[in-house]
């Protein structure tokens, strides 16, 4: 299942998508938790009793701002969370 976290406003669409089927495969590593400098992710137990990452509720309405430092203008060549996510479960919409 693809879980989308974020929002759409007049300046664009700001979503982080997490493929929970891929996220389950990463149960031991959880590198996204350590890679995100804003600490946006946490592990929850979903409706199917699987442990998966999700974006903290208080962070979903500010993704454009919280993720800005990790975008190419901030000096990164790749987003830390997507680079750390070896199963490729995390995607950004912008």
PyMOL commands that set and color helices and strands:
alter all, ss='L'
color gray80, all
select helices_A, chain A and resi 20-24+31-35+57-66+68-70+72-74+80-84
alter helices_A, ss='H'
color red, helices_A
select strands_A, chain A and resi 2-9+12-19+41-45+51-55+90-92
alter strands_A, ss='S'
color yellow, strands_A
deselect
rebuild
show_as cartoon
